Amino acid sequence: MESVIDIRGLSLAFERDGHRTLVLDSLDLSIARGAFIGIVGASGVGKSTLLRVLIGLAKASAGEVTLSMHSGKRQPLALVFQDARLLPWRRVVDNVSFGLEGGGLSRAERRAKALDALGIVGLVDLADRWPHQLSGGQRQRVALARALAVEPEVLLMDEPFSALDAITREGLQDELVRIWRLTGKTILFVTHDIEEAIYLADRVVVLAGAPGRLAADHRIDTPRPRTRSTEASADVVASVRRHLGAEKLIDGAAI
């Protein structure tokens, strides 16, 4: 399949107080267009750092990242954070249109695109509410709509559901799969929950070690729609446990 992201020999180190800390080391990874990739690993292994390198918020120390985008007019990538990061002084629709400002669109055009994105996440009826009037799950939907509004080819998602209660989280997982199938976006989804990765993704990448390296790369062939049982992917769970020192990875436990 055609690759949309190719990572070759990627390393990243931080310098602080004269000390150099290598966070990612010699990472090679190819992402197919339209793929749903789950990225798991222990805290501090460099999962979030990898996303920040891809979107340009951090600079690699070595290696290269090649993006192969279909349209030069689109914003290639958009990042959804763990917290929604909505601007409290802007209504929902204006939060969603924020990333469109400065792009030459009129206010009416920005609003129309924002409403389209809110329609995708099922929140168009809440367009004129304020962020404080939303639930946690609704705020994350708005954050996702804000990312979709700029029409990226790749969605980077940094543990976007980890702070939500179990029922809300499961609902948003299903919503994300629906949106992925609707839009055909490529998704890189960082999570600390192996069950979540297996339920969502078609491929689970494991980062492990200090510095972080690619430890395992598993295809998830379970047909969709899926159940939330890991029985069908017991071999994947066992592999991830081996690579991460047999830490608890099931029932939502952090790794």
Residue, then its C-alpha position, 0 to 999 in steps of 0.5 A: m500500500e502507498s505510504v503517507i508517512d515514512i520515518r527513517g532512522l529517527s532519533l531525538a535528544f533533549e539537552r538540559d543543564g549540560h546533560r543529553t537525554l536520548v528519547l527516541d533512537s533510530l526509529d523506522l516506521s512506514i504508515a500506509r495511507g488510510a491506516f489506523i495505527g495504535i501506538v502503545g508504550a510505557s510512560g516517558v518512552g517517547k510516544s507523544t514526542l513522536l507525534r510532536v516531531l511529525i507535526g513540527l512541534a519538536k525537531a528530530s536530532a537525526g533521521e528523516v520524516t517524509l510526508s506524501m500528501h495528495s493535496g498541497k492545499r490541505q494542512p497535512l496533519a492535525l493533532v488532538f491532545q489529551d485535553a480539549r484545549l478549547l478557548p473559553w471565550r469563544r463559542v463552540v463553532d468559533n473554537v472549531s473554526f480557529g485553525l481556519e483563521g489566516g487562511g484567506l477564508s471569509r468568516a462565513e466560509r470558516r463558519a460553514k466549514a466549522l459547522d460541517a466538521l461539527g456535523i461529522v462529530g454529531l454536535v452541530d446543534l451545540a454550535d453556539r454554546w460555550p465550552h463550559q456548557l459542554s460535558g467532557g466527552q462533548r469537549q473532546r468531540v469539539a477538539l476532534a471537529r477542530a482538527l477535522a475542519v482544517e481537512p488534514e490527511v493525517l490525524l494525530m491523537d495523543e491519548p485523547f480519551s484517557a481522562l474520560d469515564a469508561i462509558t464516555r470513552e467507549g462511546l467516543q471510541d466507536e464514534l472515532v471508528r465511524i469517522w475514520r471509515l467515513t473520512g478515510k483519514t490516516i490516524l495515529f492514535v497514542t494510548h496507554d491502554i492496550e485494549e483500546a489500541i486493539y479495539l480501534a486500530d488495524r495495526v499496533v506499534v509498541l515503543a519500549g526501552a530507554p531510549g524508545r525504540l520500535a519493539a513490536d509491530h502487530r497487525i490486528d485482523t479482528p473483523r469489524p465491528r469488534t467486541r471489547s474482548t481481547e481473547a481474539s488478540a491474546d497473542v498481541v497482548a502477550s507480546v506487548r506484555r513481554h516487550l514492556g516488562a509484563e506490566k499490567l495492560i488490561d482493564g484500562a491499566a496504564i503502562 
